[in-house]
Amino acid sequence: MLKKARIAVFVSGGGTNLQALIDAQKSGVIKSGEIALVVSNNADAYALTRAQNAGIKTAVVSKKELGGQDCFEKGLVDELEKNNIDFIILAGFMCILSENFTKRYPKRIINVHPSLIPSFCGKGFYGLHVHEAALEYGVKVTGATVHFVNEIPDGGEIILQKAVEIKEGDTPETLQKRVMEEAEWNLLPRAAELVSAEIVK
């Protein structure tokens, strides 16, 4: 049995991107890595249920309970070290990580962002805000980007991108759904495999 990269997925909400990763692992798209841990900053995140249903270990690290960014990030690092994690995937994780945290894991943290970076990205651009901005601006094409994470929000090196057409009559909600289905759920597993393969080679 070849060694696999041990992956932690950080989540905050429903976990649709996590589900795409779990499915990709089952179907063999991700073969060089395995999801060993799912960490949430929100104890009520449905993503934790998805992880438990798939038999994946979970942990909750709450910034509010730990009393600030430093203690929160120390809690995250403790969980990662305890579980021998090689690589982190941010999948709808609604917390900004500091430079202290990101520089511990150079080229070992990836994130999926629901636009074609450098458009509609950076501070304040998350969730539906991204799709609202794209529609307001009138762009004809949007998409998703998977990138390495550094201390600049959405500022790390791009790994993969996929364009998605904006259609007449789109709302932020319909656009969000199409970007997820056509781009995010396709790109994130592929990027997870690329980085895992790099780690274990």
LOTI-28960 format. One line per 4 residues: number of its first residue (from 1); for each residue y, x, z of N, C-alpha, C, O. Coordinates in nm, 4 decimals, decimal comma. Example, Ala and Ser with C-alpha at 12.3 -4.5 7.8 and 13.67 -1.06 7.14 Angstrom:
<sites>
1> -0,5690 1,3190 0,7800 -0,4500 1,2300 0,7800 -0,3300 1,3200 0,7800 -0,3319 1,4236 0,8465; -0,2250 1,2850 0,7080 -0,1060 1,3670 0,7140 0,0030 1,2900 0,7870 0,1138 1,3409 0,8039
</sites>
This chain:
<sites>
1> -0,1205 0,0854 0,0000 0,0000 0,0000 0,0000 0,1247 0,0883 0,0000 0,1423 0,1718 0,0887; 0,2091 0,0699 -0,0977 0,3322 0,1480 -0,1040 0,4280 0,1039 0,0059 0,4291 -0,0121 0,0471; 0,5084 0,1991 0,0523 0,6086 0,1653 0,1536 0,7125 0,0711 0,0921 0,7524 0,0873 -0,0233; 0,7551 -0,0266 0,1708 0,8607 -0,1167 0,1236 0,9858 -0,0972 0,2087 0,9784 -0,0650 0,3273
5> 1,1011 -0,1178 0,1447 1,2272 -0,1120 0,2201 1,2330 -0,2350 0,3106 1,2041 -0,3469 0,2680; 1,2709 -0,2117 0,4359 1,2810 -0,3247 0,5304 1,4223 -0,3830 0,5238 1,5211 -0,3147 0,5510; 1,4289 -0,5101 0,4872 1,5574 -0,5757 0,4599 1,5952 -0,6694 0,5748 1,5115 -0,7441 0,6255; 1,7236 -0,6641 0,6153 1,7801 -0,7659 0,7045 1,8766 -0,8498 0,6223 1,9590 -0,7955 0,5487
9> 1,8669 -0,9813 0,6345 1,9612 -1,0708 0,5662 2,0529 -1,1315 0,6726 2,0063 -1,1915 0,7694; 2,1849 -1,1148 0,6529 2,2839 -1,1713 0,7455 2,3320 -1,3045 0,6881 2,3705 -1,3121 0,5714; 2,3296 -1,4090 0,7706 2,3625 -1,5451 0,7248 2,4545 -1,6133 0,8269 2,4631 -1,5727 0,9427; 2,5232 -1,7192 0,7794 2,6060 -1,7977 0,8719 2,5816 -1,9474 0,8599 2,6126 -2,0228 0,9522
13> 2,5259 -1,9916 0,7467 2,5189 -2,1358 0,7219 2,3834 -2,1844 0,6755 2,2805 -2,1574 0,7374; 2,3860 -2,2578 0,5632 2,2659 -2,3280 0,5157 2,1554 -2,2388 0,4624 2,0378 -2,2747 0,4673; 2,1934 -2,1225 0,4116 2,0915 -2,0261 0,3711 2,0302 -2,0482 0,2337 1,9132 -2,0167 0,2122; 2,1093 -2,1031 0,1390 2,0528 -2,1220 0,0038 2,0266 -1,9879 -0,0639 1,9273 -1,9726 -0,1350
17> 2,1150 -1,8911 -0,0423 2,0903 -1,7577 -0,0999 1,9709 -1,6902 -0,0324 1,8934 -1,6199 -0,0973; 1,9572 -1,7123 0,0977 1,8395 -1,6600 0,1681 1,7124 -1,7193 0,1081 1,6138 -1,6487 0,0871; 1,7157 -1,8499 0,0807 1,5978 -1,9157 0,0214 1,5641 -1,8549 -0,1140 1,4471 -1,8350 -0,1466; 1,6681 -1,8254 -0,1931 1,6457 -1,7613 -0,3240 1,5775 -1,6255 -0,3050 1,4915 -1,5875 -0,3844
21> 1,6157 -1,5528 -0,2002 1,5538 -1,4222 -0,1721 1,4085 -1,4383 -0,1263 1,3205 -1,3635 -0,1690; 1,3845 -1,5365 -0,0392 1,2472 -1,5620 0,0085 1,1574 -1,5988 -0,1101 1,0454 -1,5493 -0,1228; 1,2090 -1,6869 -0,1964 1,1309 -1,7291 -0,3152 1,1048 -1,6114 -0,4080 0,9962 -1,5985 -0,4645; 1,2055 -1,5253 -0,4232 1,1917 -1,4088 -0,5124 1,0902 -1,3087 -0,4572 1,0206 -1,2409 -0,5328
25> 1,0830 -1,3008 -0,3253 0,9852 -1,2117 -0,2634 0,8444 -1,2667 -0,2896 0,7524 -1,1915 -0,3216; 0,8293 -1,3992 -0,2756 0,6982 -1,4628 -0,2994 0,6557 -1,4474 -0,4444 0,5386 -1,4226 -0,4733; 0,7516 -1,4624 -0,5359 0,7159 -1,4614 -0,6789 0,7059 -1,3204 -0,7360 0,6676 -1,3027 -0,8517; 0,7408 -1,2183 -0,6543 0,7250 -1,0802 -0,7000 0,8461 -1,0198 -0,7680 0,8392 -0,9080 -0,8193
29> 0,9593 -1,0937 -0,7692 1,0834 -1,0348 -0,8228 1,1261 -0,9198 -0,7307 1,1669 -0,8131 -0,7765; 1,1154 -0,9449 -0,5986 1,1405 -0,8375 -0,5015 1,0049 -0,7815 -0,4620 0,9287 -0,8455 -0,3896; 0,9756 -0,6612 -0,5103 0,8449 -0,6020 -0,4767 0,8579 -0,4695 -0,4007 0,7618 -0,4223 -0,3400; 0,9775 -0,4100 -0,4047 0,9963 -0,2816 -0,3365 1,0530 -0,2985 -0,1960 1,0690 -0,2013 -0,1221
33> 1,0832 -0,4230 -0,1601 1,1394 -0,4496 -0,0281 1,0774 -0,5732 0,0326 1,0166 -0,6546 -0,0370; 1,0935 -0,5867 0,1655 1,0486 -0,7106 0,2305 1,1528 -0,7527 0,3316 1,2123 -0,6691 0,3997; 1,1746 -0,8833 0,3411 1,2710 -0,9347 0,4384 1,2036 -0,9300 0,5754 1,1094 -1,0045 0,6025; 1,2536 -0,8413 0,6607 1,1913 -0,8207 0,7920 1,2671 -0,8927 0,9032 1,2134 -0,9149 1,0117
37> 1,3936 -0,9294 0,8749 1,4782 -0,9870 0,9798 1,5886 -1,0718 0,9162 1,6463 -1,0346 0,8140; 1,6168 -1,1864 0,9790 1,7331 -1,2670 0,9395 1,8222 -1,2787 1,0626 1,7787 -1,3241 1,1684; 1,9490 -1,2365 1,0469 2,0441 -1,2360 1,1587 2,1567 -1,3334 1,1288 2,2128 -1,3328 1,0192; 2,1900 -1,4179 1,2276 2,3021 -1,5100 1,2097 2,4014 -1,4951 1,3231 2,3644 -1,4644 1,4365
41> 2,5283 -1,5174 1,2910 2,6324 -1,5207 1,3946 2,6465 -1,6630 1,4498 2,7281 -1,6888 1,5383; 2,5654 -1,7551 1,3955 2,5760 -1,8971 1,4305 2,4365 -1,9485 1,4648 2,3490 -1,9562 1,3785; 2,4171 -1,9833 1,5916 2,2840 -2,0250 1,6387 2,2354 -2,1521 1,5712 2,1153 -2,1793 1,5686; 2,3298 -2,2315 1,5156 2,2917 -2,3591 1,4528 2,2708 -2,3482 1,3021 2,2478 -2,4492 1,2356
45> 2,2785 -2,2281 1,2480 2,2659 -2,2121 1,1015 2,1278 -2,2580 1,0544 2,0256 -2,2179 1,1100; 2,1262 -2,3422 0,9517 1,9977 -2,3903 0,8977 1,9187 -2,2735 0,8355 1,7964 -2,2792 0,8227; 1,9907 -2,1696 0,7981 1,9241 -2,0503 0,7424 1,8183 -1,9957 0,8386 1,7158 -1,9436 0,7947; 1,8428 -2,0073 0,9693 1,7454 -1,9577 1,0677 1,6148 -2,0374 1,0596 1,5059 -1,9821 1,0751
49> 1,6276 -2,1674 1,0351 1,5087 -2,2529 1,0185 1,4324 -2,2118 0,8932 1,3095 -2,2051 0,8935; 1,5065 -2,1844 0,7860 1,4407 -2,1392 0,6616 1,3606 -2,0112 0,6874 1,2480 -1,9963 0,6399; 1,4212 -1,9190 0,7637 1,3540 -1,7917 0,7934 1,2280 -1,8170 0,8762 1,1214 -1,7628 0,8472; 1,2419 -1,9004 0,9800 1,1271 -1,9298 1,0663 1,0145 -1,9964 0,9860 0,8969 -1,9656 1,0059
53> 1,0511 -2,0874 0,8956 0,9506 -2,1547 0,8108 0,8755 -2,0544 0,7237 0,7595 -2,0754 0,6883; 0,9443 -1,9441 0,6896 0,8814 -1,8414 0,6044 0,8139 -1,7325 0,6883 0,7627 -1,6343 0,6345; 0,8146 -1,7510 0,8207 0,7493 -1,6532 0,9088 0,8277 -1,5241 0,9262 0,7704 -1,4192 0,9553; 0,9605 -1,5324 0,9079 1,0447 -1,4119 0,9197 1,1137 -1,4124 1,0566 1,1628 -1,5156 1,1025
57> 1,1165 -1,2968 1,1199 1,1793 -1,2815 1,2507 1,3293 -1,3114 1,2416 1,3943 -1,2755 1,1435; 1,3833 -1,3769 1,3439 1,5268 -1,4097 1,3425 1,5949 -1,3584 1,4686 1,5308 -1,3342 1,5709; 1,7266 -1,3425 1,4585 1,8078 -1,3038 1,5749 1,9452 -1,3671 1,5603 1,9953 -1,3840 1,4492; 2,0056 -1,4021 1,6732 2,1421 -1,4552 1,6724 2,2313 -1,3557 1,7462 2,2028 -1,3168 1,8594
61> 2,3392 -1,3155 1,6801 2,4368 -1,2250 1,7420 2,5723 -1,2934 1,7285 2,6272 -1,3032 1,6188; 2,6257 -1,3405 1,8408 2,7481 -1,4209 1,8367 2,8688 -1,3408 1,8853 2,8709 -1,2863 1,9957; 2,9679 -1,3364 1,7984 3,0909 -1,2619 1,8305 3,1607 -1,3240 1,9514 3,2124 -1,2545 2,0389; 3,1604 -1,4570 1,9530 3,2276 -1,5299 2,0614 3,1625 -1,4953 2,1962 3,2312 -1,4674 2,2945
65> 3,0293 -1,4976 2,1984 2,9586 -1,4703 2,3243 2,9712 -1,3237 2,3656 2,9764 -1,2918 2,4844; 2,9759 -1,2349 2,2659 2,9817 -1,0921 2,2990 3,1238 -1,0428 2,3260 3,1443 -0,9332 2,3781; 3,2216 -1,1265 2,2892 3,3597 -1,0964 2,3266 3,4286 -0,9918 2,2413 3,4892 -0,8985 2,2940; 3,4200 -1,0067 2,1101 3,4999 -0,9179 2,0244 3,4189 -0,8411 1,9225 3,2961 -0,8345 1,9296
69> 3,4911 -0,7823 1,8262 3,4307 -0,7167 1,7102 3,3404 -0,5993 1,7472 3,2295 -0,5876 1,6950; 3,3868 -0,5122 1,8369 3,3091 -0,3921 1,8712 3,1741 -0,4294 1,9318 3,0702 -0,3759 1,8932; 3,1777 -0,5222 2,0275 3,0526 -0,5629 2,0943 2,9620 -0,6373 1,9964 2,8397 -0,6235 2,0004; 3,0236 -0,7161 1,9088 2,9493 -0,7905 1,8068 2,8755 -0,6931 1,7135 2,7567 -0,7096 1,6857
73> 2,9480 -0,5927 1,6668 2,8862 -0,4967 1,5745 2,7823 -0,4105 1,6451 2,6825 -0,3714 1,5846; 2,8051 -0,3809 1,7719 2,7038 -0,3064 1,8478 2,5760 -0,3913 1,8577 2,4651 -0,3393 1,8451; 2,5929 -0,5218 1,8802 2,4779 -0,6126 1,8860 2,4012 -0,6151 1,7547 2,2782 -0,6190 1,7534; 2,4755 -0,6126 1,6436 2,4113 -0,6101 1,5110 2,3325 -0,4801 1,4924 2,2173 -0,4816 1,4492
77> 2,3965 -0,3684 1,5257 2,3311 -0,2377 1,5095 2,2040 -0,2308 1,5952 2,1013 -0,1792 1,5512; 2,2123 -0,2829 1,7172 2,0941 -0,2826 1,8063 1,9772 -0,3560 1,7405 1,8639 -0,3080 1,7420; 2,0063 -0,4731 1,6827 1,8999 -0,5513 1,6171 1,8421 -0,4755 1,4967 1,7209 -0,4745 1,4750; 1,9307 -0,4125 1,4193 1,8866 -0,3389 1,2998 1,7982 -0,2210 1,3394 1,6953 -0,1950 1,2770
81> 1,8400 -0,1505 1,4435 1,7634 -0,0317 1,4850 1,6294 -0,0700 1,5465 1,5277 -0,0047 1,5234; 1,6316 -0,1766 1,6249 1,5094 -0,2256 1,6898 1,4032 -0,2637 1,5855 1,2831 -0,2519 1,6097; 1,4509 -0,3097 1,4692 1,3590 -0,3583 1,3652 1,3440 -0,2608 1,2476 1,2905 -0,2967 1,1427; 1,3916 -0,1379 1,2664 1,3791 -0,0326 1,1630 1,4260 -0,0787 1,0251 1,3561 -0,0625 0,9252
85> 1,5451 -0,1360 1,0223 1,5969 -0,1918 0,8957 1,6548 -0,0806 0,8078 1,7271 0,0071 0,8551; 1,6210 -0,0867 0,6787 1,6704 0,0123 0,5814 1,7955 -0,0354 0,5083 1,8748 0,0456 0,4605; 1,8129 -0,1680 0,4998 1,9043 -0,2206 0,3990 1,9457 -0,3620 0,4401 1,8628 -0,4402 0,4868; 2,0746 -0,3948 0,4227 2,1303 -0,5233 0,4683 2,1818 -0,6029 0,3481 2,2499 -0,5490 0,2609
89> 2,1481 -0,7316 0,3456 2,2021 -0,8220 0,2427 2,2879 -0,9265 0,3133 2,2406 -0,9962 0,4031; 2,4133 -0,9368 0,2726 2,5005 -1,0418 0,3253 2,4855 -1,1627 0,2333 2,5197 -1,1564 0,1152; 2,4342 -1,2728 0,2884 2,4082 -1,3919 0,2068 2,4800 -1,5098 0,2716 2,4210 -1,5863 0,3480; 2,6099 -1,5227 0,2392 2,6885 -1,6279 0,3026 2,7161 -1,5951 0,4484 2,7093 -1,6818 0,5355
93> 2,7475 -1,4678 0,4736 2,7784 -1,4231 0,6103 2,9291 -1,4282 0,6270 3,0021 -1,3572 0,5578; 2,9759 -1,5121 0,7186 3,1193 -1,5427 0,7270 3,1951 -1,4530 0,8250 3,2948 -1,4958 0,8832; 3,1496 -1,3308 0,8435 3,2208 -1,2376 0,9325 3,2541 -1,1117 0,8536 3,1708 -1,0589 0,7799; 3,3765 -1,0649 0,8701 3,4148 -0,9381 0,8073 3,3611 -0,8250 0,8961 3,3739 -0,8289 1,0185
97> 3,3013 -0,7251 0,8322 3,2482 -0,6102 0,9067 3,3485 -0,4954 0,8988 3,4077 -0,4718 0,7935; 3,3676 -0,4250 1,0083 3,4687 -0,3193 1,0120 3,4198 -0,1938 0,9401 3,3025 -0,1807 0,9053; 3,5139 -0,1024 0,9193 3,4796 0,0260 0,8565 3,3792 0,1028 0,9426 3,2916 0,1716 0,8904; 3,3928 0,0903 1,0756 3,2978 0,1565 1,1660 3,1548 0,1146 1,1350 3,0627 0,1962 1,1374
101> 3,1379 -0,0141 1,1060 3,0034 -0,0650 1,0772 2,9597 -0,0242 0,9362 2,8505 0,0296 0,9176; 3,0453 -0,0501 0,8376 3,0029 -0,0280 0,6981 2,9760 0,1194 0,6697 2,8885 0,1511 0,5891; 3,0495 0,2104 0,7343 3,0273 0,3521 0,7013 2,8977 0,4065 0,7631 2,8518 0,5145 0,7262; 2,8397 0,3321 0,8562 2,7074 0,3693 0,9088 2,5978 0,3482 0,8043 2,4914 0,4100 0,8098
105> 2,6271 0,2581 0,7079 2,5236 0,2188 0,6105 2,5758 0,2322 0,4674 2,5837 0,1329 0,3951; 2,6117 0,3547 0,4256 2,6666 0,3688 0,2894 2,5623 0,3326 0,1844 2,4487 0,3800 0,1881; 2,6031 0,2482 0,0916 2,5159 0,1997 -0,0171 2,3885 0,1332 0,0366 2,2854 0,1296 -0,0306; 2,3984 0,0806 0,1595 2,2840 0,0107 0,2189 2,3210 -0,1321 0,2585 2,2430 -0,1998 0,3255
109> 2,4395 -0,1784 0,2175 2,4789 -0,3180 0,2433 2,5252 -0,3768 0,1101 2,6099 -0,3188 0,0420; 2,4694 -0,4919 0,0735 2,5183 -0,5595 -0,0475 2,5618 -0,7020 -0,0123 2,5174 -0,7605 0,0865; 2,6497 -0,7549 -0,0963 2,7025 -0,8895 -0,0762 2,7080 -0,9597 -0,2109 2,7257 -0,8958 -0,3146; 2,6925 -1,0931 -0,2086 2,7133 -1,1697 -0,3316 2,8450 -1,2445 -0,3157 2,8693 -1,3086 -0,2134
113> 2,9296 -1,2357 -0,4180 3,0605 -1,3027 -0,4158 3,0687 -1,3994 -0,5341 3,0321 -1,3626 -0,6457; 3,1166 -1,5236 -0,5115 3,1114 -1,6247 -0,6176 3,2259 -1,6205 -0,7187 3,2867 -1,7231 -0,7492; 3,2546 -1,5007 -0,7703 3,3484 -1,4885 -0,8828 3,3175 -1,3573 -0,9530 3,2371 -1,2774 -0,9052; 3,3819 -1,3363 -1,0662 3,3670 -1,2078 -1,1363 3,4733 -1,1133 -1,0798 3,5878 -1,1125 -1,1251
117> 3,4339 -1,0346 -0,9814 3,5271 -0,9366 -0,9229 3,5794 -0,8476 -1,0372 3,4982 -0,8054 -1,1195; 3,7093 -0,8164 -1,0474 3,8116 -0,8259 -0,9437 3,8902 -0,9568 -0,9390 3,9922 -0,9624 -0,8702; 3,8479 -1,0623 -1,0087 3,9186 -1,1900 -0,9983 3,8790 -1,2626 -0,8705 3,7633 -1,2581 -0,8288; 3,9758 -1,3295 -0,8088 3,9501 -1,4228 -0,6976 3,8607 -1,3619 -0,5893 3,7568 -1,4172 -0,5534
121> 3,9040 -1,2478 -0,5391 3,8241 -1,1825 -0,4351 3,9171 -1,1217 -0,3312 4,0392 -1,1241 -0,3468; 3,8591 -1,0678 -0,2260 3,9374 -1,0057 -0,1197 3,9632 -1,1031 -0,0065 3,8976 -1,2067 0,0040; 4,0581 -1,0696 0,0768 4,0844 -1,1462 0,1986 4,1147 -1,2930 0,1671 4,1969 -1,3232 0,0806; 4,0483 -1,3821 0,2371 4,0765 -1,5255 0,2205 3,9980 -1,5928 0,1092 3,9931 -1,7156 0,1021
125> 3,9362 -1,5128 0,0218 3,8589 -1,5723 -0,0884 3,7117 -1,5813 -0,0489 3,6360 -1,4856 -0,0651; 3,6727 -1,6964 0,0024 3,5320 -1,7183 0,0356 3,5012 -1,8668 0,0161 3,5913 -1,9507 0,0145; 3,3732 -1,8970 0,0015 3,3306 -2,0375 -0,0094 3,4036 -2,1108 -0,1209 3,4239 -2,0572 -0,2299; 3,4428 -2,2346 -0,0916 3,5070 -2,3190 -0,1942 3,6433 -2,2668 -0,2375 3,6889 -2,2974 -0,3477
129> 3,7098 -2,1872 -0,1512 3,8432 -2,1353 -0,1869 3,8390 -2,0595 -0,3196 3,9330 -2,0658 -0,3989; 3,7297 -1,9884 -0,3426 3,7166 -1,9076 -0,4646 3,7175 -1,9995 -0,5873 3,7860 -1,9726 -0,6860; 3,6401 -2,1085 -0,5793 3,6271 -2,1995 -0,6938 3,7552 -2,2815 -0,7132 3,7928 -2,3133 -0,8260; 3,8216 -2,3153 -0,6024 3,9506 -2,3857 -0,6124 4,0510 -2,2980 -0,6866 4,1246 -2,3452 -0,7733
133> 4,0528 -2,1698 -0,6512 4,1479 -2,0768 -0,7144 4,1182 -2,0608 -0,8639 4,2100 -2,0572 -0,9458; 3,9894 -2,0514 -0,8986 3,9515 -2,0338 -1,0395 3,9958 -2,1556 -1,1218 4,0474 -2,1409 -1,2326; 3,9751 -2,2754 -1,0665 4,0132 -2,3976 -1,1389 4,1657 -2,4103 -1,1472 4,2199 -2,4495 -1,2505; 4,2332 -2,3773 -1,0387 4,3795 -2,3842 -1,0353 4,4413 -2,2904 -1,1388 4,5414 -2,3226 -1,2027
137> 4,3792 -2,1745 -1,1533 4,4320 -2,0739 -1,2454 4,4021 -2,1103 -1,3906 4,4704 -2,0653 -1,4827; 4,2988 -2,1927 -1,4095 4,2644 -2,2362 -1,5448 4,1764 -2,1395 -1,6223 4,1722 -2,1457 -1,7452; 4,1055 -2,0498 -1,5531 4,0172 -1,9583 -1,6263 3,9040 -2,0385 -1,6904 3,8659 -2,1443 -1,6404; 3,8516 -1,9883 -1,7996 3,7454 -2,0596 -1,8734 3,6064 -2,0113 -1,8321 3,5064 -2,0793 -1,8548
141> 3,6020 -1,8936 -1,7714 3,4740 -1,8348 -1,7317 3,4882 -1,7821 -1,5892 3,5866 -1,7166 -1,5548; 3,3886 -1,8119 -1,5083 3,3823 -1,7513 -1,3753 3,2428 -1,6900 -1,3620 3,1833 -1,6508 -1,4624; 3,1904 -1,6812 -1,2410 3,0562 -1,6250 -1,2289 3,0320 -1,5746 -1,0888 3,0915 -1,6235 -0,9929; 2,9443 -1,4764 -1,0772 2,9157 -1,4170 -0,9466 2,8973 -1,2674 -0,9632 2,8655 -1,2183 -1,0715
145> 2,9181 -1,1965 -0,8538 2,9081 -1,0505 -0,8509 2,8287 -1,0093 -0,7282 2,8516 -1,0607 -0,6187; 2,7353 -0,9166 -0,7463 2,6729 -0,8516 -0,6298 2,7286 -0,7102 -0,6246 2,7282 -0,6374 -0,7239; 2,7765 -0,6730 -0,5060 2,8408 -0,5417 -0,4926 2,8001 -0,4773 -0,3611 2,7582 -0,5449 -0,2671; 2,8134 -0,3445 -0,3564 2,7962 -0,2742 -0,2302 2,9149 -0,3087 -0,1403 3,0244 -0,3376 -0,1885
149> 2,8918 -0,3053 -0,0099 2,9964 -0,3414 0,0861 3,0546 -0,2144 0,1462 2,9826 -0,1263 0,1930; 3,1883 -0,2080 0,1435 3,2574 -0,1010 0,2162 3,3631 -0,1662 0,3048 3,3573 -0,2866 0,3299; 3,4599 -0,0872 0,3524 3,5555 -0,1424 0,4485 3,6567 -0,2370 0,3844 3,7287 -0,3067 0,4559; 3,6639 -0,2412 0,2509 3,7593 -0,3298 0,1829 3,6860 -0,4580 0,1444 3,5855 -0,4507 0,0736
153> 3,7329 -0,5765 0,1886 3,6634 -0,6999 0,1506 3,6472 -0,7112 -0,0021 3,7451 -0,7080 -0,0767; 3,5225 -0,7242 -0,0459 3,4875 -0,7340 -0,1890 3,5284 -0,6108 -0,2683 3,5476 -0,6186 -0,3897; 3,5420 -0,4957 -0,1999 3,5959 -0,3771 -0,2665 3,4932 -0,2724 -0,3067 3,5293 -0,1715 -0,3673; 3,3665 -0,2938 -0,2745 3,2652 -0,1912 -0,3032 3,2197 -0,1923 -0,4476 3,2511 -0,2834 -0,5242
157> 3,1455 -0,0894 -0,4827 3,0970 -0,0713 -0,6207 3,0117 -0,1911 -0,6664 2,9273 -0,2413 -0,5923; 3,0364 -0,2344 -0,7894 2,9652 -0,3506 -0,8444 2,8252 -0,3096 -0,8902 2,8074 -0,2063 -0,9548; 2,7259 -0,3926 -0,8557 2,5870 -0,3670 -0,8968 2,5512 -0,4549 -1,0166 2,5041 -0,4046 -1,1186; 2,5731 -0,5856 -1,0045 2,5402 -0,6791 -1,1128 2,6453 -0,7903 -1,1186 2,7041 -0,8276 -1,0171
161> 2,6673 -0,8420 -1,2389 2,7542 -0,9590 -1,2555 2,6927 -1,0539 -1,3568 2,6182 -1,0123 -1,4456; 2,7245 -1,1815 -1,3426 2,6792 -1,2797 -1,4413 2,7895 -1,3839 -1,4583 2,8435 -1,4360 -1,3608; 2,8213 -1,4126 -1,5833 2,9279 -1,5095 -1,6128 2,8720 -1,6517 -1,6149 2,7570 -1,6750 -1,6520; 2,9563 -1,7450 -1,5741 2,9222 -1,8882 -1,5760 3,0409 -1,9617 -1,6367 3,1556 -1,9388 -1,5985
165> 3,0124 -2,0491 -1,7307 3,1183 -2,1229 -1,7995 3,1763 -2,2307 -1,7095 3,1045 -2,2966 -1,6343; 3,3081 -2,2474 -1,7189 3,3727 -2,3597 -1,6492 3,3800 -2,4763 -1,7469 3,4208 -2,4605 -1,8619; 3,3399 -2,5928 -1,6990 3,3334 -2,7097 -1,7882 3,4465 -2,8066 -1,7588 3,5003 -2,8115 -1,6482; 3,4810 -2,8838 -1,8618 3,5813 -2,9900 -1,8498 3,5420 -3,0810 -1,7333 3,4273 -3,1243 -1,7229
169> 3,6394 -3,1095 -1,6455 3,6111 -3,2036 -1,5364 3,5426 -3,1417 -1,4157 3,5054 -3,2131 -1,3225; 3,5253 -3,0096 -1,4157 3,4648 -2,9448 -1,2991 3,5505 -2,9657 -1,1741 3,6735 -2,9641 -1,1800; 3,4835 -2,9850 -1,0631 3,5514 -2,9834 -0,9326 3,5070 -2,8540 -0,8636 3,4110 -2,7905 -0,9072; 3,5763 -2,8148 -0,7561 3,5296 -2,6943 -0,6854 3,3818 -2,7064 -0,6449 3,3072 -2,6086 -0,6492
173> 3,3409 -2,8280 -0,6056 3,2018 -2,8481 -0,5606 3,1014 -2,8351 -0,6750 2,9971 -2,7718 -0,6587; 3,1323 -2,8949 -0,7917 3,0363 -2,8850 -0,9042 3,0301 -2,7406 -0,9543 2,9245 -2,6912 -0,9940; 3,1456 -2,6745 -0,9514 3,1499 -2,5356 -0,9976 3,0727 -2,4449 -0,9011 2,9993 -2,3557 -0,9437; 3,0902 -2,4687 -0,7720 3,0183 -2,3899 -0,6716 2,8666 -2,4009 -0,6930 2,7942 -2,3016 -0,6866
177> 2,8209 -2,5237 -0,7186 2,6768 -2,5477 -0,7366 2,6254 -2,4748 -0,8613 2,5188 -2,4133 -0,8586; 2,7034 -2,4826 -0,9715 2,6584 -2,4186 -1,0954 2,6573 -2,2663 -1,0819 2,5661 -2,2000 -1,1313; 2,7588 -2,2110 -1,0148 2,7635 -2,0648 -0,9954 2,6444 -2,0193 -0,9112 2,5845 -1,9153 -0,9387; 2,6104 -2,0975 -0,8088 2,4930 -2,0626 -0,7266 2,3661 -2,0644 -0,8111 2,2901 -1,9676 -0,8143
181> 2,3449 -2,1776 -0,8798 2,2189 -2,1964 -0,9520 2,2040 -2,0993 -1,0689 2,0961 -2,0446 -1,0918; 2,3136 -2,0784 -1,1426 2,3027 -1,9964 -1,2645 2,3231 -1,8469 -1,2387 2,2715 -1,7630 -1,3125; 2,3980 -1,8146 -1,1341 2,4323 -1,6725 -1,1153 2,3833 -1,6162 -0,9813 2,3054 -1,5209 -0,9795; 2,4279 -1,6737 -0,8698 2,3988 -1,6112 -0,7395 2,2489 -1,5977 -0,7138 2,2012 -1,4916 -0,6736
185> 2,1742 -1,7076 -0,7376 2,0314 -1,7065 -0,7038 1,9504 -1,6176 -0,7969 1,8360 -1,5826 -0,7681; 2,0118 -1,5821 -0,9084 1,9474 -1,4940 -1,0056 1,9826 -1,3473 -0,9751 1,8963 -1,2595 -0,9792; 2,1104 -1,3229 -0,9447 2,1586 -1,1853 -0,9261 2,1135 -1,1230 -0,7951 2,0738 -1,0065 -0,7915; 2,1197 -1,2013 -0,6862 2,0965 -1,1426 -0,5543 1,9545 -1,0856 -0,5414 1,9392 -0,9731 -0,4938
189> 1,8496 -1,1597 -0,5824 1,7150 -1,1018 -0,5758 1,6994 -0,9779 -0,6646 1,6330 -0,8815 -0,6264; 1,7610 -0,9811 -0,7833 1,7504 -0,8648 -0,8739 1,8158 -0,7422 -0,8117 1,7625 -0,6315 -0,8186; 1,9340 -0,7640 -0,7498 2,0043 -0,6525 -0,6855 1,9249 -0,6028 -0,5647 1,9202 -0,4827 -0,5383; 1,8628 -0,6955 -0,4917 1,7816 -0,6571 -0,3753 1,6673 -0,5662 -0,4190 1,6358 -0,4682 -0,3515
193> 1,6057 -0,5991 -0,5322 1,4960 -0,5161 -0,5839 1,5478 -0,3792 -0,6293 1,4853 -0,2771 -0,6006; 1,6606 -0,3764 -0,6994 1,7184 -0,2489 -0,7462 1,7461 -0,1542 -0,6296 1,7102 -0,0366 -0,6342; 1,8100 -0,2064 -0,5255 1,8453 -0,1212 -0,4109 1,7206 -0,0818 -0,3337 1,7079 0,0331 -0,2915; 1,6280 -0,1757 -0,3144 1,5031 -0,1440 -0,2423 1,4255 -0,0344 -0,3150 1,3745 0,0587 -0,2527
197> 1,4172 -0,0466 -0,4465 1,3424 0,0526 -0,5266 1,4049 0,1906 -0,5124 1,3344 0,2914 -0,5074; 1,5368 0,1945 -0,5060 1,6109 0,3194 -0,4894 1,5789 0,3821 -0,3529 1,5640 0,5037 -0,3416; 1,5685 0,2978 -0,2505 1,5439 0,3457 -0,1141 1,4031 0,4034 -0,1004 1,3847 0,5060 -0,0349; 1,3043 0,3391 -0,1611 1,1646 0,3816 -0,1386 1,1141 0,4874 -0,2369 1,0049 0,5418 -0,2201
201> 1,1951 0,5163 -0,3403 1,1420 0,6081 -0,4415 1,1338 0,7525 -0,3936 1,0910 0,8402 -0,4686
</sites>
